[in-house]
Amino acid sequence: MYLRRIEAIATGQNTGYPWTVPAIRTLRELTFQSPVTFFVGENGSGKSTLLEAIALRAALPPATGAPLSADDTLDSVRPLAKSLRLGWRPRTHQGFFLRAEDFFGFIRTVRQRKEAMDSMADRFADDARVQGYMRAQKTALEDRYGADPYARSHGESFLDFFLSRCVPSGLHLIDEPEAALSPQRQLAFVSLLKDLSAAGAQFIVATHSPIILACPGACCLHFDDSGVNALAYDDLPHVTLLRSFLAAPERFVRDL
């Protein structure tokens, strides 16, 4: 483990969003006691907001390559990031920050880059140097991300991408990976979390998925109006609701 704790420092500027979110407003300190920590809660409970703020404060590289400093979707959480104090042991600059929606945009960018390379090769069909350079660039791209991420399912491409970027000595912050994963692929993701954390990697993952939340040895931090509290897997509202639904789906549908 690398990130051991976060502390929210009160300042005169702690007003407005995101401090209007109860779990953020009442946050004082969180400690991380497992290599895999899950942030879980309802939409709007603050889990993704805090994850983004930690990523900014830790200055982690985004998995998709674009610098977080230039990402205007994070502007609303920058004040929160500035108010956080991170406790490391030891400090790591390795790892990444990954949101599922960024992954979908990234694979579009990979395809566009390959199409641009093909177009350039066509324009300079008689230039051996250009041809050689384009082949080398395209080979490097395919070696890292596969021949065509679009030719595989999103789940397969996501898992390949995830594996290609993980490092044993890194901190990895991931927001809602289940958006790209079927239930079967979510199980594969849990297996990867288990193996990679055993090899020395640390993960903080915001998720709604009861499958992912079942990762062995993980700590589940639940966000709600009372704050942020550690809960056992069986006590998580996401888990109890899904169990109740699966036991009698017709009752839930009728009550809608």
Stockholm file with secondary structure:
# STOCKHOLM 1.0

chainA/1-256         MYLRRIEAIATGQNTGYPWTVPAIRTLRELTFQSPVTFFVGENGSGKSTLLEAIALRAALPPATGAPLSADDTLDSVRPLAKSLRLGWRPRTHQGFFLRAEDFFGFIRTVRQRKEAMDSMADRFADDARVQGYMRAQKTALEDRYGADPYARSHGESFLDFFLSRCVPSGLHLIDEPEAALSPQRQLAFVSLLKDLSAAGAQFIVATHSPIILACPGACCLHFDDSGVNALAYDDLPHVTLLRSFLAAPERFVRDL
#=GR chainA/1-256 SS CCEEEEEECCCTTCCSTTTTSHHHHTCCEEECCSSEEEEEESTTSSHHHHHHHHHHHHTCCBTTSSCGGGCGGGGGGHHHHHTEEEEESSCCCCEEEEEHHHHHHHHHHHHHHHHHHHHHHHHTTTCHHHHHHHHHHHHHHHHHHCSCGGGSCHHHHHHHHHHHHCCTTCEEEEECGGGGCCHHHHHHHHHHHHHHHHTTCEEEEECCCHHHHTCTTCEEEEEETTEEEEECGGGCHHHHHHHHHHHCHHHHHHHC
#=GC SS_cons         CCEEEEEECCCTTCCSTTTTSHHHHTCCEEECCSSEEEEEESTTSSHHHHHHHHHHHHTCCBTTSSCGGGCGGGGGGHHHHHTEEEEESSCCCCEEEEEHHHHHHHHHHHHHHHHHHHHHHHHTTTCHHHHHHHHHHHHHHHHHHCSCGGGSCHHHHHHHHHHHHCCTTCEEEEECGGGGCCHHHHHHHHHHHHHHHHTTCEEEEECCCHHHHTCTTCEEEEEETTEEEEECGGGCHHHHHHHHHHHCHHHHHHHC
//
